[in-house]
Amino acid sequence: MEYRVLPHGGEKISIIGIGTSAIQASGEAEIEETIRFAVENGVNYFDMASAEAKPFPAYGRALSDCRKNVYFQIHFGADYTNGSYGWTTDLDRIKRSVDWQLTSLKTDYIDFGFIHCLDEISDLKQMQNGGVIGHILELKKQGVVRHVGLSSHTPEIANAVLDMGILDMMMFSVNPGYDYQKGDYGIGSVSDRMALYRRCEKEGVGISVMKAFSAGQLLDARTSPFKKALTEYQCIQYALDKPGVLTVLPGIRGKADLKRVLGFLTASPEERDYSVIGTFAPQDARGVCVYCNHCQPCPEGLNVGLINKYYDLAKAGDRLAAGHYDKLERKAKDCIRCGHCSRRCPFRVDQMERMEEIAGYFLEKEEIPQYGI
């Protein structure tokens, strides 16, 4: 397993976590076996936005012996008091549901307490005016909630909550369909969504990815909005390459699904390569580097994708990104303009021009005495 560090806290989070929305398809015994198998293979991050109440006691039994080594993402607004999922902004119902979840999970604290599924300004106002957000922040003061998070599909709402300065983590839907405005949750333009990912990285807010496969639609040419199928590994890599992303949370139905998803960890670069999306990306995505590194290997040893990412983050105001760029052994100024990367880029980015632009940008920054790191 590979791990990424949460900037606000330093926790090491597995790049593959588990989404709980579909696991109720299994019996409780298989759920327990699946979750134990996940931990044995290094998974330590579990989202608890389930479609039913059934998985919670099974998780509690499976993880009681290793509770301190795993992280629960629990949603304030997901109501399980009637046995199946419901959505609410009512504080009393939320308190009862969260108390039930903690009892079922055999724990007395919440690693990540999430403001649940906000996609409308009116819902955000209800969460604020009804005391839900204040309640989460009070629980954080008490140590019951360790980190505050938000679940959303909408860049506008995500940015509004980021403006509050309370978030440590965000659960967001990241896949090429939604990023290119395909599907019900394809909200926001390519630039809006990428700006959100960069803002999260700039502000140290980690992203946990939901709907990486667009509820399975991207995996089948008959349901894909692009009329071409992608693989699970391509979708996972696509999400992991986005700024701010710490973990991807595939929804699994049982152990067989989990084993297949974990195969990503040993998959070849060719199996993870999602450059095919460049053939059906919309016009406004052409010429935009998505850091896929399909242009590799560079004859001069430049990590073109990483150079582009640090540049985009630095321009967005992330001073740490400038420091990271400075530590690269090979920088944009070392480009010999051979054209290898530009010819291979599936998104038709003129990387030679980009390297010249990036080199000039950071050359100007060299006069700044420090990068804030």
N, C-alpha and C positions, 0 to 999 in steps of 0.2 A: 504494500500500500504506500502511496505517496500522501504527504500531508502539507497543508498550507497554514500559515500562522494568521490568526485573527489579530489585526493591528490593535484593537482596543481590548487588551487582556493577555494576548500571547498564547492562547490555546492553540494547539496543533490539531487541525481538523482534517479528516480523511477526504480526499478529493472525490470519493464516491461515498455518498450516504444512502439513506433509505427513505423513500417516500412511502407513506402508509395508506394512501388512498385506495389501493386495490388489494391489500394483503388479507382483508377479511374474506376473500374468496377461499382461503385455506381454513382448515380446522385449527382450533387453538393449539393442539399438539404440534402441528406443522409450523405454525407461526413461531412458537417457542424454539423449535429446532432451527428454523431459518434465521432467527435473530442471533442465536448462539453461534451459528455458522458464520454470520456476518462479522461478529466480534472476533472470532478466531482468525478471520482473514483481514483484520485491521480496520474494519468499518467502526467508526465511533460517533457518527452524527445521525440522529434519527428525528425526522419530522413527524409530528403526531397529529396532523390534520387528516384524520381518518374519515372514511365514509360511514363507519359504524363504531359503536362503543366496544365491540367484541375484542379488538386487538389489545386494548390497554392492559387488562389483567395478564394477558399472555406475555406482553413486553415486561411487565413488572416482575413476573416469575423468572423470565429468561435473563434479565439484567440485574437482579437483586445482588448478585455476588460481585458485580463489577461496576456498580453504579458510579463510582467516582472516576471511572475511566471512559465514560460515555457522556454524550451531550444530548439532552432532549430539547426540541424546539416545540414549545407549547403555545397554543393560540388562544388569546383572550378575545372571544367572539365566536369560537366554535363550540356549540352547545350539544352535549351528549346526555343531558338529563332524561331524555325520552328514549335512549337506547340507540338512536341513529343520529347522523349529523344534522345540525341545524345552525343557522347563522343568526346572531343577535348582537345588539348594541346595549342591551339592558344590563346594567352593572350587577344587579342581584343575581340574575340568571348566569352571568359570566362567573361570578364568584362561586356559585354552587357547582358549575361545570368544572372549573379549575380545581376546586377542592376534591371533586370526585376523581378527576384525572390523576392528581397527586396520590391519592389513596390507592388507586388501581395500579399505578406505576411503582408503588412502594418507595416513595421518595418524599422529602419535605422541602425540596428546593427545585427551582426551575433554572436551567442553564440559559435558555433564551426564551424570554417572554415576549410573544409577538402580538402586536396590534393586528387583528386578523382581517385579511381580505378587504382592503379599502380600495375602491375604484371610483368613488364619487365624492365630491367635496361635501355634499350633504351628510354622507356617512362619517366622514372625518369630523365634521362639526358635532355630530351626535356623540361620537366617542370622546370628544373633548368636553362638551357641555354636560354629558351624562356622567363624567367622572372616571371613565374607563382608563384613559391615559394617565390621569393623576394617580389612580389606584396602582397601575403597573409601576410608576415611578416611586411610589411610596414603598411598594414591595421590594424594589431595588435598594432603597435606603436601608430596609430591614435585613437585606441579604437573602431574602427568599428568591428574588429574581436576580440573576447574575448579570445578564445583558438584556438590553431592550432591542426588539426587532420589529419589522413591518412586513406584512405580506400584501403585495399589490401586483396588478398587471398594467398599471397606468403611470407613465412617466410624470405626468402633471401632479398626481397625488404623491408619488414617491418623492418628488422634489419638494413639495409642500411640507412633508414630514421631516425630510432632511433639513429644511430650514429651521426646524425647532431645535436642532442640535442634540437630540436625545438618542439617536440610533447607533447601535453597534453592528447590526446585521440587517440585511434585507433579503426577503425571499421574493424573487422576481422570475417571470417566465422568459426564458432565453432560448431561442432556437431560430434558425434562418427563416422559417415561415413567418413568425411573429415579427422578427426584426425587419422583414421586408413587407410588413403590413398585410400578411395573408392569414386569415382565420379570425375568429371572434375576438381573440385577445391580442391581435396584431395592432396594438394601440400605439400611436406615435410614429413619427417618421424615422428613417434610418438614422439620421443625424440626432434626433431627439433621444433615441434609445442609446446610441453610442455615447452621447454626452452624459447620460445618466450613469452608465457603467464607469466612465472616467471620473465622474464626480465622486462616486462611491470609493474608488481607489484613492483619489486625492484626499478624501476626508477620513480614510481608514475604516470605512464601513464595508464589511464583507458581504458578499452576495452568495446566497444558497439558491440553486437553480431548480425551479419547478417547471414541469411541462417541457422538458428538454426534447421529447419526441413529439410534441404537440398532440398528447393523448394517443400516440400511436399513428396518427395520420401521416406523418412524414416517412414512416417505415413501409408504406404500401403505395405503389404507383397509382392505384385506383383512388386513393383518398388524399394523396399528397397534392397540395395546391400547385405544385410545380409539375405534376404529372410524371414525376420521376421519384423513385424510392431512394431514401438514404438509409444507412445502417445505424444501429444504436451507437456504435463506436464513433462514427463520423459526427453524430449529434453531440455526444459527450465531449469530444475534443473541441468541437465548435464552441460549446459553452465555456469550457475551461480556458480557452484562449481569450475570452473577453476580460477586460480590466475589472478588477474587484472581485472576480469569482473565486470562491474558496472551495465550494463543493457542489456536486450535481446530485440530485435526489430522484433517481428513477423510481417510478411506482412499480413495485413487484408484487406478484401474486403468490409467490412461494419460493422454495429453495432452488428449483430449476431456473426460474427467472434470475435469481441472484447469481447463481453460478455463471450464467451466460453474461450478465452485465460485468461481473468481476473479470471476465476474460479480457476486458479492455486493458487491464494492467499489464498484460503480456502480449497485447496485440502489436503487430508490426506498424511502422510509420505509414506504410501503404494502406493498411486497414483503417487507420485513424484519419487519413487524408480526406478532407472534405472539400477540396478545391473544385470538385464537380459543380458546386453551387454557383461558381462563377459563370457557368453556361446558362443559368436561368435567373441570375440576379437582375432586379429591375434597373432601369437606366440610371436612376439617381444613386445606385450603389456602385456603379462602374467608376473606376479611378479612385476608390476608397480602400486603403489597406485594412484588411481584417486580421492581420497578424498570423495568417495560416502557415507561413513559411514554406509554401509550395515552391517558392523561388530557390530554396536551398538545393544543393550546397553552393555557397558563394565561392568563387575561385580565390578570393582574397580573405576568406574566413569571416566575413561580416555576418552577424545574425540580423538579417534585414528586418524580420518581423519585430524583434525586440527593440531595435533602433527606432522603428516607426512608433511602437507603443510608447516608449519613453518620451519621444518627441511630442506625440499627441497629448500625453499626460502633462508634460511640462508646459505646453501652451495653454492647457486648461487650468494651470495654476498650481500643479503638484510640484513643490520644490524638491521633494524626495526623488522624484523621477529624474530631475537634472543631476542629482548626485549619483543615482544608479547609472545613468548614461556615462558620466565621467569615469566610472570604474570599468567600463567595457575595454577589453584589450584592443579591439578593432572598432573604429568609429566611422561615421559617415564620411569623414574627410579622407579615409583610406580607400574609398571607392575609386576604381580605375575606369569606370564607365564602359565596361565590356558588353553590357546589355543582356547578360545571362538572366538576371532577375526579371527584367522588364519583359523579356520574351516568354518567360515561364509563368508570369503572373496571370492567374485565371480571372482577376478582376480588372485587368488592363491598366494597372497602375504603372506610370512611368517612374520606376524606382530610381533610375539614374537622376532624373530631375529632383526626386524626393531627397536623395542623398545629398545633392548639392544644396538644397533648401535647408535640410537639417544641419548640415555642417556649418552653414552660415549662421543659423540660429544659435547654435551652441558656441560658436566662435565669439559671438557678441556676449554671451553669458560668462565667458571666461574672466571677464573683468569684474564680475561680482565676487566679493571676497569669500562667501560661503553659500552653500545650497540649503542651509537650514536643517542639516542632518546631524 
